[in-house]
Amino acid sequence: EEYLMSTPAPALSPPTLFAVPGICASAAAAVLGAPPQVIATRTRQAIIARARQFAIYLHHVALGESLSACARLFARDRATVRYACARIEDMRDDPHFDFVTMRLEMALMAQRDLALMLAVASRGEETTR
């Protein structure tokens, strides 16, 4: 588990594999009980805003995207993204939320790594044909 938490995402040439933050939005919506289709909206309803903040945080931490990349992907200002990450970090003071977040990060990192391995493998097959 510790290895997974400290392993950065391998570099992948553009376009990046996770150009759409859907996996993190779906995960955040499921954990917080928000409809995933509204994460990308401008709605400020508390549960939706918190799920959006959580999705941004997961995209930054679990998938290794920069704050600037998260801002572009979620169509938000970089300061808003920084604020979202700070809010979620504050919430991690709660041991239960911290545990859930840690497990979700590990699952997303594992999925990221699997997708990257498959992408690299498929590129290798394309060059041998």
Secondary structure, 3 states (H helix, E strand, C coil): CHHHHHCCCCCCCCCCCCCCCHHHHHHHHHHHCCCHHHCCCCCCCHHHHHHHHHHHHHHHHCCCCCHHHHHHHCCCCHHHHHHHHHHHHHHCCCHHHHHHHHHHHHHHHHHHHHHHHHHHHHHHHHHHC
